Amino acid sequence: MPHIKKTTTSIAVTLTACAATLGAFAAPAHADLGGATGPAVRAAAIVNANGSVVRSKGVVGVRKIATGQYCIRLDSDINPANTVPVATVQWQSAPWDSSIFVRPDNMASCGDGRDVFVGTGIASGARDIGFHLIVP
């Protein structure tokens, strides 16, 4: 019986050491919605036409507030008023005459200055279109 106890303890110690070693090499955890990485950007997101997030970095929420209108909430350490956000429509869901507009939401369309506002549409008006957003 003591031999079994000693072997079990040895295996447990070995497994604990292996787990600690592997943890040191694991990818960092992401507090973002989609867990994307991007060392040269503060925030980025791929957002579907319905407002769902494919993946993101530095984004804590996306709300679709009306047809073709989206509010992207950035991490609390990013001040949208000091950013130059860039957006483009998704290739697979966008008609050829698509338009996209982006601005830090200092006009409060989203109800809070912590958001970036994205508007999508076509020549005849607002339309739900998926997009990519980058905040360098």
KAKA-V310766 format. One record per run of one state. SS is the DSSP state (H for helix, E for strand, C for the rest). FROM is the first residue (numbers start at 1). TO is the last residue. If there is no record, write none. Layout:
BEGIN
ss/from/to
SS/FROM/TO
SS/FROM/TO
END
This chain:
BEGIN
ss/from/to
C/1/1
H/2/25
C/26/42
E/43/47
C/48/52
E/53/57
C/58/58
E/59/66
C/67/68
E/69/74
C/75/79
H/80/82
C/83/84
E/85/89
C/90/98
E/99/104
C/105/114
E/115/122
C/123/124
E/125/126
C/127/130
E/131/135
C/136/136
END
